[in-house]
Amino acid sequence: MSTKPQHILALSAENVKRISVVKIDLKNPTGNVVLTGANGQGKSSVLEAIIMALRGKEAFIEKPIREGADRGSVVLTTEDFVVKRRFQAGGGNFLEVTNREDAAIHRRPQEILDAMINTIGFDPIEFAQMESKEQAKLLLKICPTELDLEQNKAAQNEVQIRRRDINRDIERLEAKIGTFQYIGPEEQLVSIAALTKEISDVRMQQDAQSKAENSIKVAEQKLASTNNTIQTLEAQLVDAKNRKAEIEKFIESNRAKIDKTDHSAKIKELSESLAAAEETNERVRKYKAQMENVTALSELKAKAERDTNELKALIQKREAALKSIKFPVEGLVINDQGVVNFNGNPLSQCSTAEQIRVGVALAAASNPRLKVAFIKHGSLLDSNSIKLVAEIAQKYDMQVWIERVEDNSPEAIHIVDGTNLPSEPQEPNAQ
């Protein structure tokens, strides 16, 4: 299959949109092809017919056939191919692509066309006036990079949002920590339950001690009474002595159970510790909470730093990718904000001449095999701009189809009520 650049050498269309019958033969394939006529006469239909013939179903409109007809057709002839597209009422269509030299029919005609076209219908002036994001998006389609810039930008946005949320948490924790004075790490939580139990145990020991002391007092009273009984009751001496011995034994037994600890002092000491325990525990709890905040703050700052580094890497990749693009026009760039600039200015703010130079060069780059571009609002261009389009088109071996309401040049193709039917082949305007 031929890979040399192609141009439209002839166009024949019937009953497509506003077209009744249009037949155009071009002597010179490069330069301007100017379509003139009042609005609604079919100029735009000629360009749409070209697009529908080449692009296929994705370019079809809801009603491609002229009102009142039941079928329509478009035939395009290039240096190497003849493209025939027929439309049927109800949505059916037929495509045939043959070699111009030997009339051989291609088995996969749409694949042949898709291999030739990329952005068929590229309009240099319309491109210059696009919204900046759409302009950059189309430019990157024409001059792609290895890096997926949209994915890179989405990743940047994700990191920026994540880092913003982390920085908010950092500010919140820093405000929460404030000027808190940390306690020494040697202090630990005091067990209130343990202190309470210890006090209870000592109180029980104190009670036991009191009972023993009372028992001794009672026993001593009994001993005194017994001695009196011995003195007065000699007859009961033996029994009294025995009882005395038992009582003395009981006394000695209880004395052994009694220690000399000052339990009141111990209880006082423990009670003071109990009173101070909650204050100590509150300081320890605050200390632990603040240390948890300090740790969390350190972790958040580390995450923020990682996100900052990741964002820098993404930005560097994007900048490197943008710098690596080889645009077809020197001075054409996409800046860091995603705006298409030419010689340092937004393309939409450049002069018409600059926009034409850039636009036609991009049209050539966007369709290197089918060297065709469209200017739908050609009436906005003055005669000097039209000549400039022709000059640049020839420089890039391009064919630029231009719609104009009025054009008195002899090369202009006049469309009236969907028809032109010229008597001689038309030659693109090279002036």
Secondary structure, 3 states (H helix, E strand, C coil): CCCCCECCCEEEEECECCCCEEEEEECCCCEEEEEECCCCCCHHHHHHHHHHHHHCHHHCCCCCECCCCCEEEEEEECCCEEEEEEEECCCCEEEEEEECCCCCECCCHHHHHHHHCCCCCCCHHHHHCCCHHHHHHHHHHHCCCCCCHHHHHHHHHHHHHHHHHHHHHHHHHHHHHCCCCCCCCCCCCCCHHHHHHHHHHHHHHHHHHHHHHHHHHHHHHHHHHHHHHHHHCHHHHHHHHHHHHHHHHHHHHHHHHCCCCCHHHHHHHHHHHHHHHHHHHHHHHHHHHHHHHHHHHHHHHHHHHHHHHHHHHHHHHHHHHHHHCCCCCCCEEECCCCCEEECCEEHHHCCHHHHHHHHHHHHHHHCCCECEEEECCHHHCCHHHHHHHHHHHHHCCCEEEEEECCCCCCCCEECECCECCCCCCECCECC
